[in-house]
Amino acid sequence: MRREELKFSFDQIMTDENDKNRMLNNILKQTEKRSAYAFYYFKKAIPALVLELLWQEAY
């Protein structure tokens, strides 16, 4: 979901403003965490790819 869609969805919920902000912030932080992990896995994949290519050339 896009950020605007999330905000619209949370506007429909009948809770106080603090609860809405807390839930929205938790969802957005989770998205940021996922993108940080993707970069970490990408850093691990590059050396593995280089090793595989070197291994293929050796044989």
N, C-alpha and C positions, 0 to 999 in steps of 0.2 A: 504494500500500500504506500501511496505517496504521503508526504508530510501533511498536505492539505486535506487529504481524505481522512487521515487519522484525526486531525483537529476537528473536522466536521463530525466524525463518529463520536468523539468525546463530548462535543457540544450537545448531543442528544441524550447523554446519560444524566440522570437526575441525582447528582451528588453535589457535595460542596466543592468549591473551587480548588481547595488544597488537594483533595483526592484526585481530581481530574489531572492536575499538574503533575502529581506524583506518578500516576499511571503512565501519562504521556512521556515523561522523562525516562521512566524505566524502559519503555519500548525503544525510544531513540538511543539510549545508552547501549542497549543490547545490539542495535544495528552497528554502532561504532565499534563495539568489541569484535563483532564478526569481521569487519573490514580489517581490523588490526591483526587478527589471526590469519586472514587470507594472505597478508603480506609476509607473515612469519613462515607460513607453509611454502610460499613462493621462494623465499630465501633458501629453504632446505631443498627444494626441487632442482634448482639450478646446478649445485654441485653434484647431485645424483645423476643428472642428465649428462654432465661433462664426464663423469666417471664411466657411464655406460657407453658413451661415444668413444672414449679412449680404449675401453675394453673391446669394443667391436673392431677397432682398427688394429689392435694387437693380434687378433686371430683371423 
